Amino acid sequence: MAKILVTGGTGFIGSHTAVELFNAGYEVILLDDFSNSSRKILTQLKTITGQEPEFVELDLCDEAKLNAFVEQHPEITGVIHFAAFKAVGESVQQPLKYYRNNFYSLINIINAFKSKVNLVFSSSCTVYGQPDVLPVTEDAPVKRAESPYGNTKQIAEEILTDTCKVTPDLKVISLRYFNPVGAHSSALIGELPIGVPQNLVPFITQSAIGKRGPVTVFGSDYNTPDGSAVRDYIHVVDLAKAHVAAIKRMEEEKSESNYEVFNLGTGKGSSVLEIIKAFEATTGEKLDYKIGDRREGDVEQVWGNVTKSSELLGWKAELDVNEMMSSAWKWEKYLKDNPF
Ligand code: WQD
């Protein structure tokens, strides 16, 4: 079976994808520089899969080291590229850090494989901004990004589109994630936010476990059923399985062109208040929350049209919001007794 390189392999989505690749019979090499993840994830993955994961500590911006590594591993046929900085707020404060890291690492990977590889790129629904039509399809117009982070995803997709046009041996699938949440059923891996969580669900679980104060609902005056903003939350395990489907599609030469884009969501929107209610109903925990002002840069509502992913990737999200909340809570409780 082919060997797949997973960059950012000890990160939130990378580690869950490593498990699903293993389950699908792939050999995997994880690559990370631990700039936004913990080495302990490697031990956790060994417990989950029963195998010591093959791992290389490497900064993708170190072109010489990356080229040497790829040279030594001709057996790698596919790359799933997660490694990137992804904190929206931090990207506003440190744009150059984001542009340098996120573009330089992507370009180095393409060059290291001499533009002959199957590449799955971790993109984001953030490229859509506030869509004009919902649910949003892959051919919706890309709107001006609200943050340098979002801009790095848009420009990275342009880099890949332009390169694929003149490089037939480079096959790429960009996966546009909606909102990844939840954790592996073992509660041995999950989201590991550094500092105060910016994202809703890790803030909810940290508030419920007593690490944070009340949850603030950023805005209740949106033009949505209950006034709070709507997102398409997707279980990280469903998301991970979609990456295996994308690699398979390219390996089996089913791609309609050498650059394809797919939405990865459930096709269903949930509001902030609905997520809070689902957390309380699923876990039995009472959440302390208050209504606050809107957050700068937030879109009002977005959820994905996932027909193309279902028809061409043969993939559909299967886990519902309750499973997202219960797995996220189980992971938070595990972290309390086993701090990373
Ligand atoms: C979700 C909703 C907030 C925190 C971002 C990135 C996206 C992807 C996922 C990387 C919004 C509200 C949040 C809180 C709240 N990241 N909220 N109180 O902003 O939709 O997407 O993370 O791939 O690319 O843009 O996710 O979880 O931050 O917010 O009310 O304490 O929850 O306003 O409506 P977001 P989020």
Residues whose N, C-alpha, C, O or C-beta is under 5 A from the ligand:
A	BS01	WQD	K86 V88 S124 T126 F178 N179 Q198 N199 L200 V201 F203 T216 V217 F218 A229 R231 V272 R295 D298
